[in-house]
């Protein structure tokens, strides 16, 4: 069993920055690809960023490329998402996901960007 807990969300003005964290416990996630997703009100959940188990491969949605950076610290079992130059359209609940035979999701953290 794996538990994922996101933190770091909040209210920020347009152009500001936030850093999300996703702490994992239970079975190790160091050998798993991990991803960030988000879901805005009335919209489907969408992919934001992903990172390979080693951390050497990263992937981004076009909408966040150049503004968001995904990283992981396997020693701390923690996934990060540094979000810069935030826009109102980034407002959503952000979820981390651990890929595997069974996918695990966190409970989400709210990010609100005011204009």
Phi and psi in degrees as GROMACS dihedral restraints (atoms count N, CA, C in turn):
[ dihedral_restraints ]
;  ai    aj    ak    al  type     phi  dphi    fc
    3     4     5     6     1  -124.9    20    10
    4     5     6     7     1   135.0    20    10
    6     7     8     9     1  -115.3    20    10
    7     8     9    10     1   133.8    20    10
    9    10    11    12     1  -120.3    20    10
   10    11    12    13     1   130.3    20    10
   12    13    14    15     1  -129.1    20    10
   13    14    15    16     1   115.5    20    10
   15    16    17    18     1   -86.6    20    10
   16    17    18    19     1   152.2    20    10
   18    19    20    21     1  -154.2    20    10
   19    20    21    22     1   168.7    20    10
   21    22    23    24     1   102.8    20    10
   22    23    24    25     1    -5.1    20    10
   24    25    26    27     1   -71.0    20    10
   25    26    27    28     1   171.9    20    10
   27    28    29    30     1   164.5    20    10
   28    29    30    31     1  -166.4    20    10
   30    31    32    33     1  -102.6    20    10
   31    32    33    34     1   130.0    20    10
   33    34    35    36     1  -142.5    20    10
   34    35    36    37     1   151.5    20    10
   36    37    38    39     1   -80.3    20    10
   37    38    39    40     1   156.1    20    10
   39    40    41    42     1   -53.4    20    10
   40    41    42    43     1   135.2    20    10
   42    43    44    45     1    91.3    20    10
   43    44    45    46     1    -9.4    20    10
   45    46    47    48     1   -82.7    20    10
   46    47    48    49     1  -173.7    20    10
   48    49    50    51     1  -133.7    20    10
   49    50    51    52     1   151.6    20    10
   51    52    53    54     1  -143.4    20    10
   52    53    54    55     1   153.2    20    10
   54    55    56    57     1  -123.4    20    10
   55    56    57    58     1   116.5    20    10
   57    58    59    60     1   -91.8    20    10
   58    59    60    61     1   147.0    20    10
   60    61    62    63     1  -125.3    20    10
   61    62    63    64     1   151.4    20    10
   63    64    65    66     1  -135.3    20    10
   64    65    66    67     1   105.5    20    10
   66    67    68    69     1   -93.0    20    10
   67    68    69    70     1   133.6    20    10
   69    70    71    72     1  -113.7    20    10
   70    71    72    73     1   148.7    20    10
   72    73    74    75     1  -140.8    20    10
   73    74    75    76     1   167.5    20    10
   75    76    77    78     1    94.1    20    10
   76    77    78    79     1  -139.2    20    10
   78    79    80    81     1   -65.5    20    10
   79    80    81    82     1   146.5    20    10
   81    82    83    84     1   -60.4    20    10
   82    83    84    85     1   145.1    20    10
   84    85    86    87     1  -113.7    20    10
   85    86    87    88     1     7.4    20    10
   87    88    89    90     1   -64.6    20    10
   88    89    90    91     1   -20.6    20    10
   90    91    92    93     1  -105.4    20    10
   91    92    93    94     1    21.7    20    10
   93    94    95    96     1  -117.3    20    10
   94    95    96    97     1   141.7    20    10
   96    97    98    99     1   -68.6    20    10
   97    98    99   100     1   140.2    20    10
   99   100   101   102     1  -127.5    20    10
  100   101   102   103     1   152.6    20    10
  102   103   104   105     1  -141.1    20    10
  103   104   105   106     1   158.4    20    10
  105   106   107   108     1  -112.4    20    10
  106   107   108   109     1   136.3    20    10
  108   109   110   111     1  -124.8    20    10
  109   110   111   112     1   166.6    20    10
  111   112   113   114     1  -145.4    20    10
  112   113   114   115     1   156.1    20    10
  114   115   116   117     1  -140.1    20    10
  115   116   117   118     1   117.2    20    10
  117   118   119   120     1   -90.1    20    10
  118   119   120   121     1   158.1    20    10
  120   121   122   123     1   -56.1    20    10
  121   122   123   124     1   129.8    20    10
  123   124   125   126     1    76.9    20    10
  124   125   126   127     1     5.2    20    10
  126   127   128   129     1  -121.7    20    10
  127   128   129   130     1   162.8    20    10
  129   130   131   132     1   -77.4    20    10
  130   131   132   133     1   156.2    20    10
  132   133   134   135     1   -66.2    20    10
  133   134   135   136     1   137.1    20    10
  135   136   137   138     1  -129.9    20    10
  136   137   138   139     1   150.5    20    10
  138   139   140   141     1   -68.7    20    10
  139   140   141   142     1   139.2    20    10
  141   142   143   144     1  -114.5    20    10
  142   143   144   145     1   -53.6    20    10
  144   145   146   147     1  -159.5    20    10
  145   146   147   148     1   154.4    20    10
  147   148   149   150     1  -140.7    20    10
  148   149   150   151     1   159.6    20    10
  150   151   152   153     1  -146.9    20    10
  151   152   153   154     1   139.0    20    10
  153   154   155   156     1   -71.7    20    10
  154   155   156   157     1   170.4    20    10
  156   157   158   159     1   -63.2    20    10
  157   158   159   160     1   -32.8    20    10
  159   160   161   162     1   -81.8    20    10
  160   161   162   163     1   -18.2    20    10
  162   163   164   165     1    88.8    20    10
  163   164   165   166     1    -2.7    20    10
  165   166   167   168     1   -83.7    20    10
  166   167   168   169     1   -18.5    20    10
  168   169   170   171     1  -113.6    20    10
  169   170   171   172     1   126.4    20    10
  171   172   173   174     1  -128.8    20    10
  172   173   174   175     1   151.7    20    10
  174   175   176   177     1  -140.9    20    10
  175   176   177   178     1   142.9    20    10
  177   178   179   180     1  -137.9    20    10
  178   179   180   181     1   149.3    20    10
  180   181   182   183     1   -69.7    20    10
  181   182   183   184     1   147.9    20    10
  183   184   185   186     1   -58.3    20    10
  184   185   186   187     1   -32.0    20    10
  186   187   188   189     1   -68.4    20    10
  187   188   189   190     1   -18.5    20    10
  189   190   191   192     1  -118.6    20    10
  190   191   192   193     1    -5.3    20    10
  192   193   194   195     1   -58.9    20    10
  193   194   195   196     1   131.8    20    10
  195   196   197   198     1    89.0    20    10
  196   197   198   199     1   -13.0    20    10
  198   199   200   201     1  -115.0    20    10
  199   200   201   202     1   -33.5    20    10
  201   202   203   204     1  -108.2    20    10
  202   203   204   205     1   148.1    20    10
  204   205   206   207     1  -133.3    20    10
  205   206   207   208     1   126.1    20    10
  207   208   209   210     1   -99.5    20    10
  208   209   210   211     1   142.9    20    10
  210   211   212   213     1  -151.6    20    10
  211   212   213   214     1   164.3    20    10
  213   214   215   216     1  -145.2    20    10
  214   215   216   217     1   151.9    20    10
  216   217   218   219     1  -124.6    20    10
  217   218   219   220     1    97.8    20    10
  219   220   221   222     1   -65.8    20    10
  220   221   222   223     1   -28.6    20    10
  222   223   224   225     1   -65.3    20    10
  223   224   225   226     1   -29.7    20    10
  225   226   227   228     1  -102.3    20    10
  226   227   228   229     1     1.1    20    10
  228   229   230   231     1    51.1    20    10
  229   230   231   232     1    46.2    20    10
  231   232   233   234     1  -132.6    20    10
  232   233   234   235     1   136.8    20    10
  234   235   236   237     1  -108.6    20    10
  235   236   237   238     1   144.6    20    10
  237   238   239   240     1  -127.3    20    10
  238   239   240   241     1   156.7    20    10
  240   241   242   243     1  -140.8    20    10
  241   242   243   244     1   107.8    20    10
  243   244   245   246     1   -87.1    20    10
  244   245   246   247     1   121.3    20    10
  246   247   248   249     1  -117.0    20    10
  247   248   249   250     1   116.3    20    10
  249   250   251   252     1  -115.3    20    10
  250   251   252   253     1   164.3    20    10
  252   253   254   255     1    49.0    20    10
  253   254   255   256     1    48.8    20    10
  255   256   257   258     1   -65.6    20    10
  256   257   258   259     1   146.2    20    10
  258   259   260   261     1  -121.7    20    10
  259   260   261   262     1   157.3    20    10
  261   262   263   264     1   -55.5    20    10
  262   263   264   265     1   -32.7    20    10
  264   265   266   267     1   -72.2    20    10
  265   266   267   268     1    -5.7    20    10
  267   268   269   270     1   -83.5    20    10
  268   269   270   271     1    -7.2    20    10
  270   271   272   273     1   -61.1    20    10
  271   272   273   274     1   124.4    20    10
  273   274   275   276     1  -178.7    20    10
  274   275   276   277     1   171.6    20    10
  276   277   278   279     1   -90.2    20    10
  277   278   279   280     1   128.5    20    10
  279   280   281   282     1  -103.6    20    10
  280   281   282   283     1   133.4    20    10
  282   283   284   285     1  -123.2    20    10
  283   284   285   286     1   142.1    20    10
  285   286   287   288     1  -100.9    20    10
  286   287   288   289     1   153.1    20    10
  288   289   290   291     1  -139.8    20    10
  289   290   291   292     1   137.0    20    10
  291   292   293   294     1  -109.0    20    10
  292   293   294   295     1   121.9    20    10
  294   295   296   297     1   -85.7    20    10
  295   296   297   298     1   143.7    20    10
  297   298   299   300     1   180.0    20    10
  298   299   300   301     1  -165.6    20    10
  300   301   302   303     1   -56.3    20    10
  301   302   303   304     1   -39.0    20    10
  303   304   305   306     1  -117.9    20    10
  304   305   306   307     1   129.3    20    10
  306   307   308   309     1   -86.2    20    10
  307   308   309   310     1   137.8    20    10
  309   310   311   312     1  -116.4    20    10
  310   311   312   313     1   141.8    20    10
  312   313   314   315     1  -123.6    20    10
  313   314   315   316     1   147.8    20    10
  315   316   317   318     1   -82.8    20    10
  316   317   318   319     1  -179.2    20    10
  318   319   320   321     1   -87.2    20    10
  319   320   321   322     1   -12.9    20    10
  321   322   323   324     1    97.3    20    10
  322   323   324   325     1   153.8    20    10
  324   325   326   327     1  -136.5    20    10
  325   326   327   328     1   135.2    20    10
  327   328   329   330     1   -81.1    20    10
  328   329   330   331     1   131.5    20    10
  330   331   332   333     1  -119.5    20    10
  331   332   333   334     1   124.2    20    10
  333   334   335   336     1  -125.0    20    10
  334   335   336   337     1   124.5    20    10
  336   337   338   339     1  -113.9    20    10
  337   338   339   340     1   118.8    20    10
  339   340   341   342     1   -94.8    20    10
  340   341   342   343     1   147.8    20    10
